[in-house]
Amino acid sequence: MLSVRIDHELLERLKGHAAKRGMSVQDYVVRTLIRADFDERFQAAVEETERFYGVT
């Protein structure tokens, strides 16, 4: 089981992306997580967040 807390704005964006594909938010998130390039995209997001907050 994966539990994630997200803010309202992000949830609304996820709902929109999922709706465009005729999917539930849960299915959309799972499909995104299993994409082949997820690890690379996640690492880039972590690095960007660290730069934003000044963590190195």
C-alpha positions in Angstrom: 0.0 0.0 0.0 1.2 3.5 -0.9 -0.1 6.5 1.0 0.7 10.0 -0.3 -0.3 13.4 1.0 -0.8 16.0 -1.7 -2.3 19.5 -1.7 -5.6 20.3 -3.3 -4.1 22.0 -6.3 -2.0 18.9 -7.2 -5.0 16.6 -6.7 -7.1 18.7 -9.1 -4.3 18.5 -11.7 -4.1 14.8 -11.3 -7.8 14.5 -11.6 -7.6 16.4 -14.9 -4.8 14.3 -16.3 -6.6 11.1 -15.3 -10.0 12.2 -16.7 -8.3 13.0 -20.1 -7.3 9.3 -20.2 -10.6 7.9 -18.8 -8.8 6.7 -15.7 -9.2 7.1 -11.9 -6.6 9.1 -10.1 -5.3 6.0 -8.4 -4.9 4.2 -11.8 -3.2 7.2 -13.3 -0.7 7.5 -10.4 0.1 3.8 -10.5 0.5 3.9 -14.3 2.9 6.9 -13.9 4.9 5.0 -11.2 5.5 2.0 -13.4 6.7 4.0 -16.4 10.2 3.1 -17.5 11.5 6.6 -17.0 9.9 7.2 -13.6 13.2 6.7 -11.7 14.9 9.3 -13.8 12.0 11.8 -13.6 11.7 11.3 -9.8 15.5 11.8 -9.3 15.3 15.1 -11.3 12.3 16.2 -9.2 14.2 15.5 -6.0 17.3 17.4 -7.2 15.2 20.4 -8.3 13.4 20.4 -4.9 16.7 20.3 -3.1 18.0 23.2 -5.2 14.9 25.1 -4.5 15.2 24.6 -0.7 19.0 25.0 -0.7 19.7 21.5 0.4 22.8 20.0 -1.1 
